[in-house]
Amino acid sequence: MQKHSGVAGALDGIRVVELGSLIAGPFGARLLGDMGADVIKVEAPSSPDPLRGWGQAEVDGHRFLWTVYARNKRAVTIDLRSDDGRDLFLDLAATADVIVENFRPGTLERLGIGWDILHERNPGLILVRVSGYGQTGPAASRPGYASVAEAVSGLRHLNGYPDQPPPRLALSLGDTLAGMFAAQGALAALHRRSVTGEGQVVDVALTEACLAIQESVIPDYAMGGVVRGPSGTRLDGIAPSNVYPTADGSMVVIGANQDTVFRRLCGAMDRPELADDPRFATHGARGDNQDEIDAIIAEWTATVDRDDLLTRLDDAGVVAGPINTVADIVEDEQLRARGMLVDHPDDRVGRPVLGPGVVPMLHGTPGSVRTSAPPTPGHHNDEVLGELRDPAALARLREAGVV
């Protein structure tokens, strides 16, 4: 397990209340929890987060995306549709620094806990809102999932091979990107609050999160009419940077598009003359002759076994690496040395579950996996809601199905 050093995390003392379900909002809140925030996840008593049942491996009926995404969180149940539940939630919101929600726009308002009400109750509160298309604009009310956001944003169009249907990455990339921007926005708003004392709304759209990472796609079109498209295993105009075969039937990625690194690659290939060949001597020239230089490199790599090839490239200072599966990843010495493969306690199965560590690494106030994911909805009701209601009142709410 990633050990808790005893040093408070960077967000120690910050309380985050998480609403919504599935990936984007919970991932953003998880990032804040990793850095020390007290994250309280709110689920409906009769409708727990479907994330509890996500993941591909199953042990004793349990799946394990929940293990990672709900780490460092406490779980309570509140029926936000009831008057008593609404009042209880507003009391909880009064104790919070940040609320993260990923309902469809307008849902909080229909529940009677919209921004105006929350801000009046807690002027320093930051409300992070994650949705498919954002809180404003003609598409705001439309539902959104990562797969569609990746398509609508143009990100999916860039993936795959020309003249083939664009494949998806086997992850919910759009959700994860939105969750990262949600955490970033929360941190920026917390800093601004330290200056002004006022909270604000952070508005994150899945489509815009996918758009934000697309490098020069928009200016390339605006200034040159270039409609970027998929380019398979390479990036058009960036060479050599591709996947190359090895003698033992494996594949490696070599990134030697920078002039100095390309010259080192030529030396490793015992072809130093290629670095001065007018077809390949500059970044632009290699981009114009991408197919030719890729073919030359592939012919060479196909004569060397993978491990020998990687050793030779590493010794020459050429950027290269294997295409690892997860079976390779969990044995990776570098990741283990950095604390990026850590045991998560999981009370559901009674033994640790390996998962990813905390990124980024803060040396002064390190993040950590401190607590296991709550095994059942409402696991921390008495602990958290007991701060807001006396035992008799909490018992009545439980009997009424409010918690």
C-alpha positions, 0 to 999 in steps of 0.5 A: 500500500502507498504508505501515509507518511504522517505528513498532511496531504496538500488538501488536508482540511478541505471537505469535498461533497461528491454528487452524481455517479459513474466516472467523470465526477467521481474521478475528479473527486478522487483526485482531490481525495488523493491529495488529502481532502475529506471526500464525502460521497452521497448516494441515493438510498435506493439507487447506489452508484452503478460504478460499484458494479463496473470493471471486468474482473469479478471476485465473489460478485464484486468488481474493482473500478469502485476500489480505485475510484472510491478510495479515500472517500466516506459514503453516506446516503441521502434522498435528495428528492425528499424535503428532509433529505434536501434540508439534510444535504443543505446542512452538509453543504454548509460544512463543505468547501467543494461540491462536485456533481455530474448530473444533467444541467438543471437537475440540482435546480429541480431538486431545490439545491441549485447554485443560488441556494447553495451560495446563499447557504455557504458563500465560500462554497465552490460548485464543480459541475461536470456535464456533457456539453456544459451548463449553457448553450443550445446543447446544454440540456442534452445527456452526454457520455464519454463515447459521444463527447469524444466523437462530437469534439472531433477527438474520435475522428483523429483516432485509427486509420484512414478510411476505417471507422474510428475506434475508441480507446478501451477506456472512458477517456472523455470522462477521465479528461473531464474529471481532471479538468474538474479537479484543476478548476476546483484547485483554481477556485480554492486559490481564488477563494483564499483571496476573495473569500467567495466561492464560484461555479466551475463548469466542465463539459466532457466535449470541451475537455476532449477538445482542449487536448487537440494541440494544433487541430483548430489553428491548422484548419483555421489558418491552412484549411487542414482537416486533420485525420487519423494516421494509424500508428504514426503522427503525420509529419513527425518522423521517425516516431512509430511502431516497428517490428522486432526479430522475435515477433514483438513491436517497439515504439521509437521516437527519434523525430528530434534532429539530435535523437535521430542522429543517435538512432542513425549511429545505433543502426550503423547508418550514420550517413542517413543523418546527413542525407537531404531526405532526412537531415531535418525535421521537415525533410523527414516529415516529407519522406516519412514512409521512406525513413520508416521503412528503413528503420523497420528493416533494421529493427526486424533483424534484432530481438526486442530486448537487445534492440531496446538495450542498444537504443537506450545505450545510444540515448534514443527514446524507445520502449516496449508496448506493454500489457498490464501483465508487464506493467505490474512488474515494472521496476520504475513504476514500483520504485515510484509508488505507482502500483499500490495495494488498496484495502478492500473490505468487500473481498478481505484482501488488498487489491492492486491499483494505480498510485497517486499522480502527481507526486508532491514531495512536501505533502504527498498524496496517498491511498489512506482508506478503502472504498466504502463497501456499502452505500451509507457506510459512514452515515452515523459518522458523517450525518451524526455531525448534523443530526442527533441519534434520534433524528437520524434514526427517524430519517433512516426509518423514513428512507431518507438516509 
